[in-house]
């Protein structure tokens, strides 16, 4: 059953990428990553379907990982 449609992860992803408050960014990234992982698993169950969305989900996961490393794990 697909409950995490594209719009949900996209909205959470955009909110995380655009967040500028250092006190909120980690939570927004985590929330978006959870939604992305859930959607990726849903898409895996449909062979050869939604390949473009699968690629967008994978790209978004990589981008959030990069933001997490560069913005949250750098020394203060």
KEVOMI-857366 format. One line per 4 residues: number of its first residue (from 1); their letters; for each residue x, y, z of N, C-alpha, C. Coordinates in nm, 2 decimals, decimal comma, always signed. Each point is the difference from the previous one (the first is absolute). Layout:
<sites>
NUM> A> X/Y/Z/X/Y/Z/X/Y/Z; ...
</sites>
This chain:
<sites>
1> XXXX> +0,08/-0,12/+0,00/-0,08/+0,12/+0,00/+0,09/+0,12/+0,00; -0,02/+0,09/-0,09/+0,08/+0,12/-0,01/-0,07/+0,12/+0,07; +0,07/+0,04/+0,11/-0,06/+0,11/+0,08/+0,09/+0,13/-0,01; +0,12/-0,01/-0,05/+0,09/+0,11/+0,00/+0,02/+0,04/-0,15
5> XXXX> -0,10/+0,07/-0,05/+0,01/+0,04/-0,14/+0,11/+0,11/-0,02; +0,03/+0,02/-0,13/+0,11/+0,09/-0,03/-0,01/+0,13/+0,06; -0,12/+0,06/+0,00/-0,01/+0,14/+0,06/+0,04/+0,01/+0,14; -0,02/-0,11/+0,08/+0,04/+0,01/+0,14/+0,15/+0,01/+0,02
9> XXXX> +0,08/-0,10/-0,06/+0,14/+0,01/+0,01/+0,06/+0,12/-0,06; -0,06/+0,05/-0,11/+0,05/+0,12/-0,07/-0,01/+0,12/+0,09; -0,12/+0,02/+0,07/-0,02/+0,11/+0,09/+0,10/+0,00/+0,11; +0,02/-0,12/+0,06/+0,09/-0,01/+0,11/+0,14/+0,02/-0,04
13> XXXX> +0,04/-0,04/-0,12/+0,13/+0,02/-0,05/+0,03/+0,15/-0,02; -0,09/+0,06/-0,07/+0,01/+0,15/-0,02/+0,01/+0,07/+0,13; -0,08/-0,03/+0,10/+0,01/+0,07/+0,13/+0,14/-0,02/+0,06; +0,05/-0,12/-0,01/+0,13/-0,03/+0,06/+0,11/+0,08/-0,07
17> XXXX> +0,00/+0,00/-0,13/+0,10/+0,06/-0,08/+0,00/+0,15/+0,02; -0,12/+0,06/+0,02/-0,01/+0,15/+0,01/+0,01/+0,04/+0,14; +0,01/-0,09/+0,10/+0,00/+0,04/+0,14/+0,13/+0,07/+0,03; +0,00/+0,12/+0,06/+0,12/+0,08/+0,04/+0,02/+0,00/+0,15
21> XXXX> -0,09/-0,04/+0,08/+0,01/+0,00/+0,14/+0,08/-0,12/+0,05; +0,12/+0,02/+0,05/+0,09/-0,12/+0,04/-0,06/-0,08/+0,11; -0,10/+0,05/+0,07/-0,07/-0,08/+0,10/-0,11/-0,09/-0,05; -0,03/+0,03/-0,13/-0,11/-0,08/-0,06/+0,04/-0,09/-0,11
25> XXXX> +0,12/+0,02/-0,05/+0,04/-0,07/-0,13/+0,01/-0,15/+0,02; +0,06/-0,04/+0,11/+0,03/-0,14/+0,03/-0,14/-0,08/+0,00; -0,10/+0,06/+0,07/-0,13/-0,07/+0,01/-0,06/-0,01/-0,14; +0,01/+0,11/-0,07/-0,07/+0,01/-0,14/+0,07/-0,10/-0,09
29> XXXX> +0,13/-0,01/+0,01/+0,07/-0,10/-0,09/-0,04/-0,14/+0,04; -0,01/-0,03/+0,13/-0,03/-0,14/+0,04/-0,15/-0,03/-0,04; -0,09/+0,09/+0,01/-0,14/-0,02/-0,04/+0,00/-0,03/-0,15; +0,07/+0,08/-0,08/+0,00/-0,01/-0,14/+0,06/-0,14/-0,04
33> XXXX> +0,11/-0,03/+0,06/+0,07/-0,13/-0,03/-0,09/-0,12/+0,03; -0,07/+0,01/+0,11/-0,10/-0,11/+0,04/-0,10/-0,02/-0,11; -0,06/+0,12/-0,05/-0,10/-0,01/-0,11/+0,06/-0,05/-0,13; +0,12/+0,04/-0,03/+0,07/-0,04/-0,12/+0,03/-0,15/+0,01
37> XXXX> +0,05/-0,05/+0,11/+0,02/-0,15/+0,01/-0,13/-0,08/-0,02; -0,10/+0,05/+0,07/-0,13/-0,07/-0,01/-0,05/+0,00/-0,15; +0,01/+0,11/-0,07/-0,05/+0,01/-0,14/+0,09/-0,09/-0,08; +0,13/+0,00/+0,02/+0,09/-0,08/-0,08/-0,03/-0,15/+0,01
41> XXXX> -0,03/-0,04/+0,12/-0,04/-0,14/+0,02/-0,14/-0,03/-0,07; -0,09/+0,10/+0,01/-0,13/-0,02/-0,08/+0,03/-0,02/-0,15; +0,08/+0,09/-0,05/+0,03/-0,01/-0,14/+0,07/-0,12/-0,05; +0,08/-0,06/+0,09/+0,08/-0,12/-0,03/-0,10/-0,12/-0,02
45> XXXX> -0,12/+0,01/+0,06/-0,10/-0,11/-0,01/-0,07/+0,00/-0,14; +0,02/+0,10/-0,08/-0,06/+0,02/-0,13/+0,11/-0,01/-0,10; +0,03/-0,12/-0,05/+0,11/-0,01/-0,10/-0,03/+0,08/-0,13; +0,11/+0,07/-0,04/+0,00/+0,08/-0,12/-0,10/+0,12/+0,00
49> XXXX> -0,07/+0,02/+0,11/-0,09/+0,11/+0,01/+0,06/+0,12/+0,07; -0,03/+0,12/-0,04/+0,04/+0,12/+0,06/+0,16/+0,01/+0,01; +0,07/-0,03/-0,10/+0,14/+0,01/+0,00/+0,05/+0,14/+0,02; -0,07/+0,10/-0,06/+0,04/+0,14/+0,02/-0,01/+0,03/+0,15
53> XXXX> -0,11/-0,04/+0,06/-0,02/+0,04/+0,14/+0,11/-0,07/+0,09; +0,03/-0,13/-0,03/+0,10/-0,07/+0,07/+0,13/+0,08/-0,01; +0,04/+0,05/-0,11/+0,12/+0,07/-0,02/+0,00/+0,13/+0,08; -0,11/+0,07/+0,00/-0,02/+0,12/+0,08/+0,01/-0,02/+0,14
57> XXXX> -0,05/-0,11/+0,05/+0,01/-0,04/+0,14/+0,14/-0,02/+0,04; +0,07/-0,08/-0,08/+0,14/-0,03/+0,02/+0,09/+0,13/+0,00; -0,03/+0,09/-0,09/+0,07/+0,12/-0,01/-0,02/+0,09/+0,13; -0,13/+0,00/+0,04/-0,04/+0,08/+0,12/+0,07/-0,06/+0,13
61> XXXX> +0,01/-0,13/+0,01/+0,07/-0,06/+0,11/+0,14/+0,04/+0,00; +0,07/-0,01/-0,11/+0,14/+0,04/-0,01/+0,02/+0,15/+0,04; -0,09/+0,08/-0,05/+0,01/+0,15/+0,03/-0,01/+0,02/+0,15; -0,10/-0,06/+0,06/-0,02/+0,02/+0,15/+0,12/-0,06/+0,07
65> XXXX> +0,06/-0,11/-0,04/+0,11/-0,05/+0,07/+0,12/+0,10/-0,01; +0,02/+0,06/-0,12/+0,10/+0,10/-0,02/-0,02/+0,12/+0,09; -0,13/+0,05/+0,01/-0,03/+0,11/+0,09/+0,03/-0,04/+0,14; -0,04/-0,12/+0,04/+0,03/-0,04/+0,14/+0,15/+0,00/+0,03
69> XXXX> +0,08/-0,05/-0,09/+0,14/-0,01/+0,03/+0,06/+0,14/+0,00; -0,03/+0,09/-0,10/+0,06/+0,13/-0,01/-0,05/+0,10/+0,10; -0,12/-0,01/+0,03/-0,06/+0,10/+0,09/-0,01/-0,04/+0,15; -0,01/-0,13/+0,03/-0,03/-0,04/+0,13/+0,12/-0,07/+0,07
73> XXXX> +0,09/-0,05/-0,08/+0,11/-0,07/+0,06/+0,14/+0,07/-0,01; -0,01/+0,13/-0,04/+0,12/+0,08/+0,00/+0,03/+0,05/+0,14; +0,13/+0,02/+0,03/+0,04/+0,05/+0,13/-0,06/+0,15/+0,02; -0,03/+0,02/+0,12/-0,06/+0,14/+0,03/+0,12/+0,10/+0,02
</sites>
